[in-house]
Amino acid sequence: MSKLVKRGKRYYYRNGYLYFSLKTENHNRAKEIKHHLDNKYELERFGIFAPSNKNLYEAVNEWIRFTARDRSDAWWITNLPKVERFKKYIGDVPVMSISTNQINNFIGMRKYDGKAPATIHGDFKPVRQFFDWCISNSYIERNPVKTAIFPRLRTIRKRMPIDNDILQEIFAEADEKDRIFWMVCYYTGLDSAEAGTLEKGYIKNNVIYKTRNKTQVPVPIPLHPKLIKLKDKIFNIIKLKHERDSSNKRFKKLCDNRGFYGVIKCLRHSFVSHLFNSGLSISDIKVVAGHTSEKMTVHYTKAQIDTIRNVLNKLE
């Protein structure tokens, strides 16, 4: 039967012939350590030994093999680089040796690089899942990410579709470059990076054949008549990211002037929602939007609850 012994200010662990300092003066912390030690020695009594020499790179490869089939290709495209970035920073050290202090240092580095709080939180989602998997395999006893200090998240505003009449007003008020860029975003449903770097080679018989960067899903998008008229001006309209960011600020300002929150991403929401309002089926919208599942398409059409309510109210 184990017990805690206090000598001077520090607590010691005693269990049979085992007797050593827990190197803490905090009683609650000492109780927590004692609980973990009791579990560890109880498992060892039955011949179950938790390995403590598993290195990070080897453990990550095991985790990837174990979870590969549980995640979509799109998930891996988005999250594997985050895990690789974490591996590169920490190095190939024993998983057991990775501390919360190292996690905090990595968070500090991402903050220094100018990353937004939401980006930093997103960076650690797969890393947190990896450490939970390590706990389930007894490679470690606690998840160091859970006690790390993350930056406070800003209030995230919902990106909602914008009424077509208001969009036409905004387009008319913008200068030519912004107007063409925003029209490409709206009438194709492409993300700003894809719309800003659209190339001639993607278009055949007035149809855009583009593999979406995020999901790697090929999408056919018929060119809208308004884009056909601007056919020679819609290519590589805004290639550089900082120029697209500036364009986004101008779009936000025009939306603010009209009393609502809007960003260029809302143009994609508007594209999907207006197609839905016009009677296009979810399965057809999924194809043209380049979604990997209809669940994501439904997510984009949630804003149509008022339309659905109006139809339901007409039922007798």
C-alpha positions as CSV (number, residue, x, y, z in Angstrom):
1,M,0.0,0.0,0.0
2,S,1.6,3.3,-1.1
3,K,1.5,6.5,0.8
4,L,2.7,10.1,0.7
5,V,5.3,11.1,3.3
6,K,6.2,14.7,4.0
7,R,9.8,15.5,5.0
8,G,10.5,19.1,5.5
9,K,8.5,20.9,2.8
10,R,8.7,18.2,0.1
11,Y,6.6,15.1,-0.4
12,Y,8.0,11.6,-0.8
13,Y,6.5,8.5,-2.3
14,R,6.7,5.2,-0.3
15,N,5.6,1.9,-1.7
16,G,7.3,-1.2,-0.2
17,Y,11.0,-0.9,-0.9
18,L,10.4,2.2,-3.1
19,Y,11.0,5.5,-1.4
20,F,11.9,8.7,-3.3
21,S,11.2,12.4,-3.5
22,L,8.4,13.7,-5.7
23,K,10.2,17.0,-5.9
24,T,7.1,19.1,-5.1
25,E,5.8,21.0,-2.2
26,N,2.2,21.1,-3.5
27,H,-0.1,18.5,-1.8
28,N,-2.5,18.3,-4.7
29,R,0.3,17.8,-7.2
30,A,1.9,15.2,-5.0
31,K,-1.5,13.3,-4.9
32,E,-1.7,13.4,-8.7
33,I,1.8,12.0,-9.1
34,K,1.1,9.3,-6.6
35,H,-2.1,8.3,-8.5
36,H,-0.1,7.9,-11.7
37,L,2.7,6.0,-10.0
38,D,0.2,3.6,-8.4
39,N,-1.3,2.9,-11.8
40,K,2.1,2.3,-13.3
41,Y,3.3,-0.1,-10.7
42,E,0.0,-1.9,-10.6
43,L,0.3,-2.6,-14.4
44,E,3.9,-3.7,-14.0
45,R,2.9,-6.1,-11.3
46,F,1.0,-8.0,-14.0
47,G,3.8,-7.8,-16.5
48,I,2.5,-4.8,-18.4
49,F,5.2,-2.2,-19.0
50,A,4.6,1.1,-20.6
51,P,7.4,1.9,-23.1
52,S,9.0,5.3,-22.5
53,N,11.6,5.3,-25.2
54,K,9.3,5.8,-28.2
55,N,10.7,8.7,-30.4
56,L,8.4,11.4,-31.9
57,Y,9.0,10.5,-35.5
58,E,8.3,6.8,-35.0
59,A,5.2,7.5,-32.9
60,V,3.8,10.0,-35.5
61,N,4.3,7.4,-38.3
62,E,2.5,4.8,-36.2
63,W,-0.4,7.3,-35.6
64,I,-0.7,8.1,-39.3
65,R,-0.9,4.4,-40.2
66,F,-3.4,3.8,-37.4
67,T,-5.7,6.7,-38.4
68,A,-5.2,6.8,-42.1
69,R,-8.5,5.2,-43.1
70,D,-10.5,7.2,-40.5
71,R,-9.7,10.5,-42.2
72,S,-10.5,11.8,-45.7
73,D,-7.8,12.8,-48.1
74,A,-8.9,16.4,-47.7
75,W,-8.3,16.2,-43.9
76,W,-4.7,14.9,-44.4
77,I,-3.9,17.6,-47.0
78,T,-5.0,20.2,-44.5
79,N,-3.6,18.7,-41.2
80,L,-0.5,16.7,-42.1
81,P,1.6,19.8,-42.8
82,K,0.7,21.0,-39.3
83,V,2.0,17.8,-37.8
84,E,5.2,17.9,-39.9
85,R,5.8,21.5,-38.8
86,F,5.5,20.5,-35.2
87,K,7.9,17.5,-35.7
88,K,10.4,19.8,-37.3
89,Y,10.3,22.2,-34.4
90,I,10.5,19.6,-31.6
91,G,13.0,17.2,-33.3
92,D,13.2,13.4,-33.0
93,V,13.1,13.2,-29.2
94,P,11.4,10.7,-27.0
95,V,7.7,11.5,-26.8
96,M,7.8,11.1,-23.0
97,S,10.3,14.0,-22.9
98,I,8.1,16.6,-24.7
99,S,6.9,19.1,-22.1
100,T,4.3,21.8,-22.0
101,N,7.1,24.4,-21.9
102,Q,8.2,23.2,-25.4
103,I,4.6,23.5,-26.6
104,N,4.3,27.1,-25.2
105,N,7.6,28.0,-27.0
106,F,6.2,26.7,-30.3
107,I,3.0,28.7,-29.7
108,G,5.2,31.7,-29.0
109,M,7.1,31.2,-32.3
110,R,3.8,31.0,-34.3
111,K,2.6,34.2,-32.6
112,Y,5.9,35.9,-33.5
113,D,5.4,34.9,-37.1
114,G,2.2,36.9,-37.0
115,K,-0.3,34.0,-37.1
116,A,-3.8,34.7,-35.9
117,P,-5.1,33.0,-32.7
118,A,-7.6,30.9,-34.7
119,T,-4.7,29.6,-36.9
120,I,-2.6,28.7,-33.9
121,H,-5.5,26.8,-32.4
122,G,-6.0,25.0,-35.7
123,D,-2.3,24.1,-35.8
124,F,-2.7,22.1,-32.6
125,K,-5.9,20.1,-33.4
126,P,-4.1,17.2,-35.0
127,V,-1.2,17.5,-32.6
128,R,-3.6,17.2,-29.6
129,Q,-5.2,14.2,-31.2
130,F,-1.7,12.6,-31.7
131,F,-0.9,13.0,-28.0
132,D,-4.3,11.5,-27.0
133,W,-3.4,8.5,-29.2
134,C,0.0,8.3,-27.4
135,I,-1.8,8.2,-24.0
136,S,-4.1,5.4,-25.2
137,N,-0.9,3.4,-26.2
138,S,0.8,4.2,-22.8
139,Y,3.6,6.1,-24.5
140,I,2.9,9.0,-22.2
141,E,0.8,9.7,-19.2
142,R,-0.5,13.2,-19.9
143,N,-1.2,15.3,-22.9
144,P,1.2,18.4,-22.8
145,V,-1.0,20.3,-25.2
146,K,-3.9,20.4,-22.8
147,T,-2.1,22.5,-20.3
148,A,-0.4,24.8,-22.8
149,I,-1.3,28.5,-22.9
150,F,-3.0,29.4,-26.1
151,P,-3.9,33.0,-27.3
152,R,-7.5,34.0,-26.7
153,L,-9.7,33.5,-29.7
154,R,-11.3,36.5,-31.3
155,T,-15.0,36.5,-31.9
156,I,-15.6,34.8,-35.2
157,R,-18.4,36.3,-37.2
158,K,-20.5,34.0,-39.4
159,R,-19.9,34.3,-43.1
160,M,-23.4,34.7,-44.6
161,P,-24.6,34.9,-48.2
162,I,-25.3,38.4,-49.5
163,D,-28.4,39.4,-51.4
164,N,-27.8,39.6,-55.2
165,D,-29.1,43.2,-55.5
166,I,-26.7,44.3,-52.8
167,L,-23.8,42.4,-54.5
168,Q,-24.6,44.2,-57.8
169,E,-24.4,47.6,-55.9
170,I,-21.0,46.6,-54.5
171,F,-19.7,45.5,-57.8
172,A,-20.8,48.8,-59.4
173,E,-19.1,50.9,-56.7
174,A,-15.7,49.1,-56.9
175,D,-12.9,49.9,-59.3
176,E,-12.4,47.7,-62.3
177,K,-9.8,45.3,-60.9
178,D,-11.7,44.7,-57.7
179,R,-15.0,44.3,-59.5
180,I,-13.7,41.7,-62.0
181,F,-12.0,39.8,-59.1
182,W,-15.1,39.8,-57.0
183,M,-17.3,38.8,-59.9
184,V,-15.0,35.8,-60.6
185,C,-15.3,34.8,-57.0
186,Y,-19.0,35.1,-57.0
187,Y,-19.9,33.6,-60.4
188,T,-17.5,30.6,-60.1
189,G,-17.7,29.9,-56.3
190,L,-13.9,29.6,-56.2
191,D,-11.9,30.7,-53.2
192,S,-10.1,34.0,-53.6
193,A,-6.6,32.4,-54.2
194,E,-8.1,30.2,-57.0
195,A,-10.1,33.0,-58.5
196,G,-7.2,35.5,-58.4
197,T,-4.9,33.0,-60.2
198,L,-7.3,31.6,-62.8
199,E,-5.5,30.6,-66.0
200,K,-6.6,30.3,-69.6
201,G,-5.7,26.6,-69.7
202,Y,-8.5,25.8,-67.2
203,I,-11.2,26.9,-69.6
204,K,-12.5,24.8,-72.5
205,N,-15.8,25.5,-74.4
206,N,-16.7,28.2,-71.8
207,V,-16.4,25.7,-68.9
208,I,-13.8,26.0,-66.2
209,Y,-12.2,22.7,-65.4
210,K,-10.3,23.3,-62.1
211,T,-9.1,21.0,-59.4
212,R,-9.7,22.8,-56.1
213,N,-6.6,23.5,-54.1
214,K,-8.1,22.6,-50.7
215,T,-9.9,19.3,-51.5
216,Q,-8.2,18.2,-54.7
217,V,-11.6,17.6,-56.2
218,P,-12.0,18.4,-59.9
219,V,-14.9,20.8,-60.6
220,P,-16.6,21.8,-63.9
221,I,-18.0,25.4,-63.7
222,P,-19.8,26.8,-66.7
223,L,-18.8,30.4,-67.3
224,H,-21.4,33.0,-66.5
225,P,-22.4,35.3,-69.4
226,K,-21.0,38.3,-67.5
227,L,-17.6,36.5,-67.3
228,I,-17.7,35.5,-70.9
229,K,-17.9,39.2,-71.8
230,L,-14.8,39.8,-69.6
231,K,-13.0,36.7,-70.8
232,D,-9.7,38.3,-71.6
233,K,-9.6,40.1,-68.2
234,I,-10.4,37.4,-65.7
235,F,-7.1,35.6,-65.9
236,N,-4.5,36.1,-63.1
237,I,-6.4,39.2,-62.0
238,I,-4.8,39.3,-58.5
239,K,-2.0,36.8,-58.2
240,L,-0.3,38.1,-55.0
241,K,-1.8,37.3,-51.6
242,H,-1.2,40.7,-50.1
243,E,-3.1,42.3,-53.0
244,R,-6.0,39.9,-52.3
245,D,-5.9,40.8,-48.6
246,S,-6.1,44.5,-49.6
247,S,-9.0,43.8,-51.9
248,N,-10.8,41.9,-49.1
249,K,-10.4,45.0,-46.8
250,R,-12.1,47.2,-49.5
251,F,-14.9,44.6,-49.8
252,K,-15.4,44.6,-46.0
253,K,-15.6,48.4,-46.0
254,L,-18.3,48.5,-48.7
255,C,-20.3,45.9,-46.7
256,D,-19.8,47.9,-43.5
257,N,-21.1,51.0,-45.2
258,R,-24.3,49.0,-45.9
259,G,-24.6,47.9,-42.2
260,F,-23.5,44.3,-42.3
261,Y,-20.4,42.1,-42.0
262,G,-19.0,40.7,-45.2
263,V,-15.7,39.4,-46.6
264,I,-14.8,37.9,-50.0
265,K,-15.4,34.4,-48.6
266,C,-19.1,35.4,-48.4
267,L,-19.1,35.4,-52.2
268,R,-18.6,31.6,-52.2
269,H,-21.5,31.3,-49.6
270,S,-23.6,33.5,-51.9
271,F,-22.8,31.4,-54.9
272,V,-23.9,28.2,-53.2
273,S,-27.0,29.7,-51.5
274,H,-28.2,31.4,-54.6
275,L,-27.9,28.2,-56.6
276,F,-29.9,26.5,-53.9
277,N,-32.5,29.2,-53.9
278,S,-32.8,28.8,-57.7
279,G,-33.8,25.2,-57.3
280,L,-30.5,23.4,-58.0
281,S,-30.2,20.1,-56.0
282,I,-27.7,19.6,-53.2
283,S,-26.0,16.8,-55.2
284,D,-25.5,19.1,-58.2
285,I,-24.3,22.0,-56.1
286,K,-21.8,19.6,-54.5
287,V,-20.3,18.9,-57.9
288,V,-19.9,22.6,-59.0
289,A,-18.7,23.7,-55.5
290,G,-16.1,20.9,-55.3
291,H,-17.2,19.6,-51.9
292,T,-16.1,16.1,-50.8
293,S,-19.4,15.4,-49.2
294,E,-23.0,16.7,-49.3
295,K,-22.7,17.5,-45.5
296,M,-20.4,20.4,-46.4
297,T,-22.8,21.6,-49.1
298,V,-25.7,21.5,-46.6
299,H,-23.5,23.5,-44.2
300,Y,-23.3,26.3,-46.9
301,T,-27.1,26.2,-47.4
302,K,-28.1,26.5,-43.7
303,A,-28.7,30.2,-44.1
304,Q,-31.8,29.3,-46.2
305,I,-33.8,28.4,-43.1
306,D,-36.2,31.3,-43.7
307,T,-36.9,30.0,-47.2
308,I,-37.6,26.5,-45.8
309,R,-39.8,28.0,-43.0
310,N,-41.9,29.9,-45.5
311,V,-42.5,26.8,-47.5
312,L,-43.4,24.8,-44.4
313,N,-45.9,27.5,-43.3
314,K,-47.8,27.0,-46.6
315,L,-48.4,23.3,-45.8
316,E,-52.0,22.6,-44.9
